[in-house]
Amino acid sequence: MHPHRIEQLGVPHGIALALAVAALVAGLAWLAREAIRGHARLGLAACLLLATTPWLAPWYTIWALPLAAAEDDRQAQLLTLAFCAYLLPQTIPL
């Protein structure tokens, strides 16, 4: 829910920002619940933070990779790689 991407769809800035904040709050609530259960999902937390930040330089996604790699959670690792692949076109001009 990157605010800039939402704005590219024609959504006004204020609504795009509100959607990003709502996604961040919901994601943080889910991650907190997972942490209470004993499953700290650091790679997914990093992706959530990166996906909802108003300004994102594509190389910031590398922050999420070591966190996901350290986890023993294959799903988190695959989702982190998918998130990096989603941002890849921003770094490589076609």
NORQUI-V944465 format. One record per backbone hydrogen bond with DSSP energy under -0.5 kcal/mol. NH is the residue of the N-H (numbers start at 1). CO is the residue of the C=O. E is the energy in kcal/mol with one decimal. If there is no record, write none. Layout:
BEGIN
{{NH,CO,E} {NH,CO,E}}
END
This chain:
BEGIN
{{5,2,-0.5} {6,2,-1.9} {7,3,-2.3} {8,4,-1.6} {9,5,-0.5} {9,6,-1.2} {10,7,-2.0} {11,6,-1.2} {16,12,-2.6} {17,13,-2.5} {18,14,-2.1} {19,15,-2.5} {20,16,-1.9} {21,17,-2.4} {22,18,-2.5} {23,19,-2.3} {24,20,-2.3} {25,21,-2.7} {26,22,-2.5} {27,23,-2.6} {28,24,-2.7} {29,25,-2.2} {30,26,-2.1} {31,27,-2.7} {32,28,-2.5} {33,29,-2.1} {34,30,-2.3} {35,31,-2.3} {36,32,-2.3} {37,33,-1.5} {38,35,-1.4} {39,34,-2.8} {40,38,-0.6} {41,39,-0.5} {42,40,-0.9} {45,41,-2.1} {46,42,-2.3} {47,43,-2.0} {48,44,-2.5} {49,45,-2.3} {50,46,-2.5} {51,47,-2.8} {52,48,-1.4} {53,49,-0.6} {53,50,-0.5} {60,57,-2.4} {61,58,-1.6} {62,59,-1.3} {63,60,-2.1} {64,61,-1.2} {65,61,-0.8} {66,62,-0.9} {67,63,-0.7} {68,64,-2.3} {69,65,-2.5} {70,66,-1.8} {71,67,-0.7} {71,68,-0.5} {77,73,-2.0} {78,74,-2.4} {79,75,-2.5} {80,76,-2.1} {81,77,-2.0} {82,78,-2.3} {83,79,-2.2} {84,80,-2.1} {85,81,-2.3} {86,82,-2.1} {87,83,-1.5} {88,84,-0.9} {89,85,-0.5} {90,87,-1.4} {91,87,-0.6} {91,88,-1.5} {92,88,-1.6} {93,91,-0.7}}
END
